Amino acid sequence: MSTNETQTPILRPHPIEGLMTTAMENIKQMVDVNTVVGDAVEANDGTVIIPLSQVAFGFAAGGGEYEVSDVKGNDIMPFAGGSGGGVSIKPIGFLVVRPNSDIRLLSVKGNQLALRLMDLAPEVLNRIETMLSRKEKQVSPS
């Protein structure tokens, strides 16, 4: 080989890539769409209940190469590293779908009474309006 020829270095994947790939694949197996939106459950009356969850995950990887000499005096660069991850799954509520096209979100936290009153407010106002219009028709001269 002449001195003008250059050797192409052999590119090998860095060991940190393997650590990151393994950690991400494991997290991917744990977190999927069925974790966020659970399997629907149907009640006897046709109501369908779908659990909803909040999912958060984190992941970190790191490492370093340390220069040492082997038995023959050659400099080598061994790799040391690690990776880790975590997943948090927190139920947030249930989506309730009734056969009469009534859909409600029941939250796990919060004031359920206040939420229920807010759901019923339009219906109550409609009933009051209907009652008032009937009274006006009865009171007004024909």
C-alpha positions, 0 to 999 in steps of 0.5 A: 500500500502506498503512502498516498492511499488512505484506509477507510475506517470501519464504522461500527455502531457506538455501544450507546446506540444499543442501550438507547434502542433497547430502552426505547423498545421496552418503553414502546411495549409498555406504552401504547394506545390501549394504555391511554384509551382502555378497552370499552366495557358494555353494560346490560342497558347498552351503555359503553364505558371507556377508561381514560388514562394519562401516560407519562414516560421518561428515559435517559442513557449515558456512557463514556469511553476510558483510555487504558492500555492492554497487556501488549501496551496498545491503547484501547477505549473500553465503553461503560454506560447505562440507560433507564426509563420509567412510565407513570400511568394515572387514571383520569376518568371514564367516557360514558356513552349511552344508547340515546347518544348521551356522552359524558366524561366522568372525571376521577378527580374534582367535584363530581356534584359541580360537574353533574350540575353543569351537565344538567344546567342546559336541561334545567334552563329549557324546562324553566323556559317551557314552564314560563312560556306555558304560564304566559299563554295561560295568563295572556287574554285570548 
